[in-house]
Amino acid sequence: MKSKKRDFILVMSAYVAWGLLPMFWALFSGIAPRVVLFHRVLWSMILLAALFFVRGDLHAVFRRLLRLSVIRSLSFSSLFLGLNWYLYVWALGEGKFVSAGLGYFICPLITIGFGALFFQESLTRWQKIALSVVLVGVLAPIFYFHEIPWFALGLAFSWASYTAVKKRSDIPSLESVFGETLVILPLLSLQLLQTGDFGLHLNSSFSNWLLFVMAGAFTVMPQLALVTGVKGVPLKYVGIMQYITPTLMIAVSLIMGVKSPTLSEMLTIAGVWSGILLFFFGRAIEKFIHSQIPSRQVASSKL
């Protein structure tokens, strides 16, 4: 029971962190998104390698990561993770905030669908009603813009696929994230070699170096929390908790004065959170209503 509670807290903390982190990423506004992504992965790898070195098992970790089954699993997860990260930073660079936000609202529905499809997770009647309400909220911007949001769907499917792969994985969390950085980093390096801009130089200020190191830490910590907790939490709950991130992102954008939500976005938020409340408390509401009916019938019979 304690383990389940811990897993829920870990998954929830990851999505809360991702919702608040745009305040930190705003510090990189003058730097190309590809450079920021490169340093997020680079310093994540360095920090994890340092941790393994201090523990004295760095060599053993590399040996385990070279197993065929591990390489196959990491190839799939790295593909989906790298694609999601790249789409996300590209969206920031192109100013496609609405499309990115819509992607994060669609993603939980796909995650819950994967839970039912691949992990035989059943849904109660109230949970199905809740998801229908969420779906209506998510579809509102699609009808508003009159186009299929291909970019948002790519963002959503890549992250939902990554989450499903990590749930099946039996690789220890630290080693899993470390292995993914080892796969993604060379691909990013090749891309930046074409421009020659890696963002940092030997004469860069200490504050710039510190900022990039912190980017690595803030990348790896929520990632580890999710990868650790997701194995013990049904995907239907993971999917619903994913709505924390885009909701907090919108709240952060309001606090920072970046943008105000449109009517379409407000309808989506209202639909999504109405669905979330029904998902978790629908059955309790139904019980409460049924408990009130007999007492009302007794009161009317006395009259």
C-alpha positions in Angstrom: 0.0 0.0 0.0 2.8 2.4 0.9 4.6 1.5 -2.3 1.4 2.3 -4.4 1.1 5.7 -2.6 4.7 6.4 -3.2 4.3 5.6 -6.9 1.3 7.9 -7.2 3.2 10.7 -5.5 6.2 10.2 -7.8 4.1 10.4 -11.0 2.2 13.4 -9.8 5.4 15.2 -8.8 6.8 14.7 -12.3 3.8 16.3 -13.9 3.7 19.2 -11.4 7.4 19.8 -12.1 6.9 19.8 -15.9 4.0 22.2 -15.5 6.1 24.7 -13.5 9.4 24.3 -15.4 8.5 26.8 -18.2 9.4 29.5 -15.6 13.0 28.1 -15.7 13.1 27.5 -19.5 12.2 31.2 -20.0 15.7 32.0 -18.8 17.0 30.4 -22.1 14.8 32.7 -24.3 17.8 34.0 -26.3 19.3 30.6 -27.0 18.3 28.3 -29.9 15.9 25.5 -28.7 18.2 22.8 -30.3 21.1 24.0 -28.1 19.0 24.0 -25.0 17.9 20.4 -25.7 21.5 19.3 -26.4 22.6 20.7 -22.9 19.6 19.2 -21.2 20.6 15.7 -22.4 24.3 16.3 -22.0 24.2 17.4 -18.4 21.6 14.8 -17.5 24.0 12.1 -18.8 27.0 13.7 -17.0 25.1 14.0 -13.7 23.9 10.4 -13.9 27.4 9.1 -14.8 28.8 11.0 -11.8 26.2 9.3 -9.5 27.1 5.9 -10.9 30.8 6.6 -10.5 30.4 7.7 -6.9 28.4 4.5 -6.2 31.2 2.5 -7.8 29.0 0.7 -10.3 29.5 2.8 -13.5 31.3 -0.1 -15.3 28.6 -2.6 -14.2 25.9 -0.2 -15.5 27.5 0.0 -19.0 27.8 -3.8 -19.0 24.1 -4.2 -18.3 23.1 -1.5 -20.9 24.9 -3.5 -23.6 22.6 -6.5 -23.3 20.6 -7.1 -26.5 17.2 -7.0 -24.7 18.1 -3.7 -23.0 19.4 -2.1 -26.2 16.1 -3.1 -27.9 14.0 -1.6 -25.1 16.1 1.6 -24.9 16.0 2.0 -28.7 12.2 2.2 -28.7 11.9 4.5 -25.6 14.7 6.8 -26.9 13.0 7.1 -30.2 9.7 8.2 -28.7 11.5 10.4 -26.0 13.8 12.1 -28.5 10.9 12.7 -31.0 8.8 14.3 -28.2 11.6 16.5 -26.9 12.5 17.6 -30.4 8.9 18.5 -31.3 8.5 20.4 -28.0 11.6 22.5 -28.5 10.7 23.1 -32.1 7.3 24.3 -31.0 8.9 26.8 -28.6 11.2 28.1 -31.3 8.3 28.5 -33.8 5.9 30.0 -31.3 3.4 27.1 -31.7 2.3 27.3 -28.0 -1.4 26.5 -28.8 -0.5 23.4 -30.8 1.9 22.2 -28.1 -0.7 22.8 -25.4 -3.3 20.9 -27.4 -0.9 18.0 -27.7 -0.6 17.8 -24.0 -4.4 17.8 -23.6 -4.7 15.0 -26.2 -1.9 12.9 -24.8 -3.7 11.6 -21.6 -6.6 10.2 -23.8 -4.1 8.2 -25.8 -2.3 7.0 -22.6 -5.6 5.8 -21.1 -6.4 4.1 -24.4 -3.0 2.3 -24.4 -3.8 1.2 -20.8 -7.0 -0.5 -22.0 -5.5 -1.8 -25.2 -2.1 -3.2 -24.1 -2.5 -3.7 -20.3 -6.2 -4.7 -20.1 -7.0 -1.9 -17.7 -10.8 -1.7 -17.2 -12.8 1.5 -16.9 -15.8 2.0 -14.6 -19.0 3.6 -16.0 -18.2 6.9 -14.4 -14.6 6.9 -15.7 -16.0 6.3 -19.3 -18.4 9.3 -18.8 -15.5 11.4 -17.5 -13.3 10.6 -20.5 -16.2 11.5 -22.8 -16.5 14.9 -21.1 -12.7 15.4 -21.5 -12.9 14.4 -25.1 -15.5 17.0 -25.8 -13.2 19.6 -24.2 -10.2 18.5 -26.2 -12.2 18.5 -29.5 -13.3 22.1 -29.0 -10.1 23.7 -30.4 -10.1 21.3 -33.3 -13.5 22.6 -34.4 -12.4 26.1 -33.6 -9.4 26.0 -35.9 -11.1 23.8 -38.5 -8.1 21.6 -39.1 -6.5 18.3 -37.9 -3.8 19.1 -35.4 -1.1 16.9 -36.9 1.7 18.4 -34.8 -0.3 18.1 -31.6 -1.1 14.5 -32.4 2.6 13.8 -33.0 3.5 15.3 -29.7 0.7 13.3 -27.9 1.4 10.0 -29.5 5.2 10.2 -28.9 4.8 10.8 -25.2 2.0 8.3 -24.7 4.1 5.7 -26.5 7.1 6.5 -24.3 5.0 6.1 -21.2 3.6 2.7 -22.3 7.1 1.5 -23.2 8.5 2.5 -19.7 5.6 0.7 -18.0 6.6 -2.5 -19.6 10.3 -2.0 -19.1 12.1 -3.9 -16.3 15.3 -1.8 -16.5 16.1 0.1 -13.3 15.0 3.7 -13.5 18.4 5.4 -13.2 20.0 3.1 -15.8 17.0 3.5 -18.1 17.2 7.3 -18.2 21.0 7.2 -18.5 20.8 4.8 -21.4 18.3 7.0 -23.2 20.6 10.0 -22.9 23.5 7.9 -24.4 21.3 7.1 -27.4 19.9 10.7 -28.0 23.1 12.7 -27.3 25.1 11.6 -30.4 22.1 12.4 -32.7 21.9 15.9 -31.3 25.7 16.4 -31.5 25.7 15.6 -35.2 23.0 18.2 -35.8 24.8 20.9 -33.8 28.1 20.1 -35.5 26.6 21.4 -38.7 26.0 24.9 -37.1 29.1 24.9 -34.8 27.0 26.5 -32.1 27.0 24.4 -28.8 26.0 27.3 -26.6 28.9 27.3 -24.3 32.6 28.1 -24.6 35.6 27.9 -22.2 35.3 31.6 -21.6 31.6 31.5 -20.9 30.5 33.0 -17.6 30.0 30.9 -14.5 26.3 31.8 -14.4 25.9 30.4 -18.0 27.6 27.1 -17.1 25.5 26.8 -13.9 22.3 27.5 -15.9 23.0 24.6 -18.3 24.0 22.2 -15.5 20.7 23.1 -13.7 18.9 22.4 -17.1 20.3 18.9 -16.9 19.2 18.4 -13.3 15.7 19.7 -13.9 15.5 17.4 -16.9 16.5 14.2 -15.2 14.7 14.6 -11.8 11.1 14.6 -13.1 12.0 12.0 -15.7 13.3 9.7 -13.0 10.2 10.3 -10.9 8.0 9.3 -13.7 10.0 6.2 -14.8 10.2 5.0 -11.2 6.5 5.6 -10.3 4.8 4.6 -13.6 5.5 0.9 -13.1 3.2 0.8 -10.1 0.4 3.1 -11.3 -2.4 2.0 -13.8 -2.1 4.0 -17.1 -5.7 5.3 -16.7 -4.5 7.2 -13.6 -1.2 8.3 -15.2 -3.2 9.6 -18.2 -5.5 11.7 -16.0 -2.6 13.1 -14.0 -1.0 14.3 -17.2 -3.6 17.1 -17.3 -1.7 18.7 -14.4 1.1 19.8 -16.8 -0.8 21.8 -19.4 -3.1 23.3 -16.8 -0.1 24.6 -14.8 1.7 25.7 -18.0 -1.3 27.9 -18.8 -1.3 29.2 -15.2 2.4 30.0 -15.4 1.9 31.8 -18.7 -0.8 34.0 -17.0 1.5 34.7 -14.1 4.4 35.6 -16.3 2.1 37.7 -18.6 3.1 35.6 -21.7 -0.5 35.2 -23.0 -4.1 35.0 -21.9 -6.1 31.9 -22.7 -8.5 32.2 -25.6 -12.2 31.3 -25.3 -11.4 27.9 -27.1 -8.6 27.2 -24.6 -10.9 28.1 -21.6 -13.5 25.7 -22.9 -10.9 22.9 -23.2 -9.7 23.6 -19.6 -13.3 23.6 -18.2 -14.1 20.3 -20.1 -10.9 18.6 -19.0 -11.2 19.5 -15.3 -14.9 18.6 -15.2 -13.9 15.2 -16.6 -11.0 14.8 -14.1 -13.4 15.5 -11.2 -15.9 13.0 -12.5 -13.1 10.5 -13.1 -12.0 10.5 -9.4 -15.2 11.5 -7.6 -18.0 10.4 -9.9 -18.8 7.2 -7.9 -18.7 9.1 -4.6 -21.1 11.7 -6.1 -23.4 8.9 -7.2 -23.4 7.3 -3.8 -24.1 10.6 -2.1 -27.1 11.3 -4.4 -28.5 7.7 -3.7 -28.0 8.2 0.0 -30.1 11.4 -0.1 -33.0 9.8 -2.0 -34.4 7.5 0.8 -34.2 10.4 3.3 -36.1 12.6 1.0 -38.7 9.9 0.4 -39.2 9.5 4.2 -39.5 13.3 4.6 -42.2 13.5 1.8 -44.2 10.6 3.2 -44.4 12.3 6.6 -45.9 15.3 4.9 
